[in-house]
């Protein structure tokens, strides 16, 4: 009995140590967001065509965002209804959609800078990094980044602009798109990837 109890305590301690070792430090999350923002601004400054920007953003997103997890979340209940082939097609279309959405939003870039202002521990979800998008002569916009390292590398899981979650907004938008298409998943995927 004592040996079994010691084994359980040792196992729990080991699991705690592994979780603690994987826990993302707030300073590391802040540095990650700062570097990511610098890369986004560099892409906007050095690429001319929307196609070049979309390709550069897609590469950056694949490296730094938890796109499969975000894609599954934004699909909502439809994810469970999709076949494996549909899920794969959806994730591919979602990645292109996300890259193009950012290209169109950043097309209005006019010298803004992103300044990280702090962070909070978000528990198992990761670290919420706070930042301000400062516009010369304009109003600052608060942007929060939910960052995690649960997948083995540091990645963005969600972006919250002025209190509005991008993932939740996209989930609602996708639900409306599906409803408009009478629940036709294949048509939804085709339109999303267009």
C-alpha positions in Angstrom: 0.0 0.0 0.0 2.8 2.4 0.9 4.6 1.7 -2.4 1.4 2.3 -4.4 0.8 5.6 -2.5 4.5 6.7 -3.1 4.1 5.8 -6.8 0.9 8.0 -7.1 2.5 10.9 -5.3 5.7 10.6 -7.5 3.6 10.4 -10.7 1.6 13.5 -9.7 4.8 15.4 -8.9 6.3 14.4 -12.2 3.2 15.5 -14.1 3.2 18.8 -12.2 6.9 19.3 -13.0 6.3 18.6 -16.7 3.4 21.1 -16.8 5.4 23.7 -14.9 8.3 23.2 -17.3 6.0 23.7 -20.3 4.3 26.8 -18.8 4.8 29.9 -21.0 6.4 32.7 -19.1 4.7 36.1 -19.6 8.0 37.8 -20.6 8.5 35.1 -23.3 4.9 35.6 -24.6 5.4 39.4 -24.7 8.7 39.0 -26.6 7.0 36.6 -29.0 4.2 39.1 -29.8 6.7 42.0 -30.2 8.7 39.9 -32.7 5.5 38.8 -34.5 4.3 42.4 -34.8 7.7 43.5 -36.2 7.5 40.7 -38.8 3.9 41.8 -39.9 5.0 45.4 -40.3 8.1 44.3 -42.3 5.9 42.2 -44.6 3.6 45.2 -45.2 6.6 47.5 -45.9 8.5 45.2 -48.2 5.8 43.5 -50.3 4.0 45.4 -53.0 1.2 43.2 -54.4 -1.7 41.7 -52.3 -0.8 38.3 -53.6 2.8 38.6 -52.3 1.5 39.8 -48.9 -1.1 37.0 -48.7 1.7 34.4 -49.3 4.0 36.0 -46.8 1.2 36.2 -44.2 0.1 32.6 -44.8 3.7 31.5 -44.2 3.9 33.6 -41.0 0.5 32.4 -39.8 1.5 28.7 -40.3 4.6 29.3 -38.3 3.2 31.4 -35.5 -0.6 30.8 -35.1 -2.4 27.6 -34.0 -4.4 27.6 -37.3 -5.7 24.1 -37.1 -7.1 24.7 -33.6 -8.5 28.1 -34.6 -10.0 26.6 -37.7 -11.7 23.9 -35.8 -13.1 26.4 -33.3 -14.4 28.8 -36.0 -16.1 25.9 -37.9 -18.3 25.5 -34.8 -20.7 22.6 -34.8 -20.2 22.0 -38.5 -16.7 20.6 -37.8 -18.3 17.4 -36.4 -20.5 17.1 -39.4 -17.6 17.2 -41.9 -16.0 14.2 -43.3 -12.2 13.9 -42.9 -11.8 15.1 -46.5 -14.1 18.1 -45.9 -12.1 18.9 -42.7 -8.9 19.0 -44.6 -10.4 21.1 -47.4 -11.9 23.5 -44.8 -8.6 23.9 -42.9 -6.8 24.7 -46.2 -9.5 27.2 -47.2 -9.5 28.7 -43.7 -5.8 29.4 -43.8 -6.1 31.2 -47.2 -9.2 33.1 -45.9 -7.3 34.2 -42.7 -4.2 35.4 -44.7 -6.4 37.3 -47.2 -8.5 38.9 -44.4 -5.3 40.2 -42.8 -4.0 41.5 -46.1 -7.1 43.5 -46.7 -7.1 44.9 -43.1 -3.4 45.8 -43.3 -3.8 47.4 -46.7 -4.7 50.6 -44.8 -1.3 50.5 -43.0 0.0 54.0 -42.6 2.9 53.9 -40.1 1.2 52.4 -37.0 3.4 50.7 -34.4 2.5 48.0 -31.9 3.6 48.4 -28.4 3.3 45.6 -25.8 2.0 47.0 -22.6 1.9 44.0 -20.3 0.4 40.5 -19.9 -1.7 38.3 -17.6 -1.6 34.6 -16.9 -4.6 33.0 -18.5 -4.2 29.7 -16.8 -4.3 26.6 -19.0 -5.2 28.8 -22.0 -1.8 30.5 -21.9 -0.8 34.1 -21.5 -2.9 37.1 -22.6 -0.5 39.8 -24.0 -1.8 43.3 -24.0 -0.7 45.8 -26.6 -1.6 49.1 -28.2 -1.6 49.8 -31.9 -0.5 53.4 -32.0 -1.4 55.5 -35.0 0.3 58.7 -35.8 -2.3 61.4 -35.2 -5.0 58.8 -34.6 -6.6 57.0 -31.8 -4.8 54.0 -30.2 -6.4 50.6 -30.5 -6.1 48.0 -27.8 -5.2 44.5 -29.1 -4.8 41.5 -26.8 -3.1 38.3 -28.0 -3.8 34.9 -26.4 -0.5 33.0 -26.7 0.2 29.4 -25.7 2.9 26.9 -26.0 0.7 23.8 -25.4 1.3 22.5 -28.9 5.1 22.4 -28.3 5.9 25.8 -29.8 4.7 29.3 -28.9 1.7 30.2 -31.0 -1.1 32.8 -31.1 -4.5 31.2 -30.4 -6.7 34.3 -30.6 -6.5 38.0 -31.2 -8.9 40.4 -29.3 -9.3 43.9 -30.7 -11.0 46.4 -28.5 -12.6 43.5 -26.5 -13.9 41.6 -29.6 -12.4 38.1 -30.1 -11.4 37.5 -33.7 -12.1 33.7 -33.3 -15.6 34.2 -31.9 -16.4 36.8 -34.6 -15.2 34.4 -37.3 -17.2 31.6 -35.7 -20.4 33.7 -35.9 -19.6 34.8 -39.4 -19.0 31.2 -40.6 -22.2 30.0 -38.9 -24.1 32.7 -40.9 -22.4 31.8 -44.1 -23.3 28.1 -43.6 -26.9 29.0 -42.8 -27.1 31.2 -45.9 -26.0 28.2 -48.0 -28.6 25.9 -46.4 -26.0 24.0 -44.4 -24.2 22.9 -47.6 -20.7 22.3 -46.2 -19.0 21.8 -49.6 -20.4 25.1 -50.9 -19.3 26.9 -47.7 -15.8 25.5 -48.1 -15.6 26.5 -51.8 -16.8 30.0 -51.0 -14.5 30.4 -48.1 -11.5 29.4 -50.2 -12.4 31.6 -53.2 
